[in-house]
């Protein structure tokens, strides 16, 4: 894999590079937000490892900026901050996962494998998914409602993919957390509800139909009547 590591701490940067290269990966390095952004835009990578505390900017802001520029590369955030609220903000910014420092190098590789595996799994299934007016193209990572393009963040796209793949079935908060974000912290936190709300709002801008149903005390279901 080609990995971009955006990290200003030289000791952490050296450690991550050594672990990645030991496991057969090609590694590009950046020690600030501006250089990291440019390398992310100039070269296609399989995953970006992003520190939050950068000398010339906030990692969350950089993550949001990359998503707005249609960089869909999976992003794993590294941070010493362990607050759940910070983790949620990281996911809201478009990151795919969050790992706190100090970290175990085996866990780092496991998180990377989980993120890239989810990406591979998407492409190994049908390239197109449909639910009445809803249409997803997995190769182009595009979403349409009623024939109109709908712009989604990376996590919103992953969420609609999982919902359509499991249409007409109630999916718990825990299942969504593990399969869409691959995280296992408190699933009663509000971030899943927030993402579902974002997705509902964007869908309703293009149709009068309510596709995502809230199943009280159980989770959510994407209803696709024949």
HELIX and SHEET records of a PDB file:
HELIX    1   1 UNK A   10  UNK A   22  1                                  13    
HELIX    2   2 UNK A   33  UNK A   42  1                                  10    
HELIX    3   3 UNK A   59  UNK A   68  1                                  10    
HELIX    4   4 UNK A   84  UNK A   92  1                                   9    
HELIX    5   5 UNK A  105  UNK A  124  1                                  20    
HELIX    6   6 UNK A  154  UNK A  165  1                                  12    
HELIX    7   7 UNK A  173  UNK A  176  1                                   4    
HELIX    8   8 UNK A  177  UNK A  181  3                                   5    
HELIX    9   9 UNK A  191  UNK A  204  1                                  14    
SHEET    1   A 5 UNK A  26  UNK A  30  0                                        
SHEET    2   A 5 UNK A   2  UNK A   6  1                                        
SHEET    3   A 5 UNK A  47  UNK A  51  1                                        
SHEET    4   A 5 UNK A  74  UNK A  79  1                                        
SHEET    5   A 5 UNK A  97  UNK A 100  1                                        
SHEET    1   B 2 UNK A  53  UNK A  54  0                                        
SHEET    2   B 2 UNK A  57  UNK A  58 -1                                        
SHEET    1   C 4 UNK A 128  UNK A 131  0                                        
SHEET    2   C 4 UNK A 134  UNK A 137 -1                                        
SHEET    3   C 4 UNK A 142  UNK A 145 -1                                        
SHEET    4   C 4 UNK A 148  UNK A 149 -1                                        
SHEET    1   D 2 UNK A 212  UNK A 215  0                                        
SHEET    2   D 2 UNK A 219  UNK A 222 -1                                        
END                                                                             
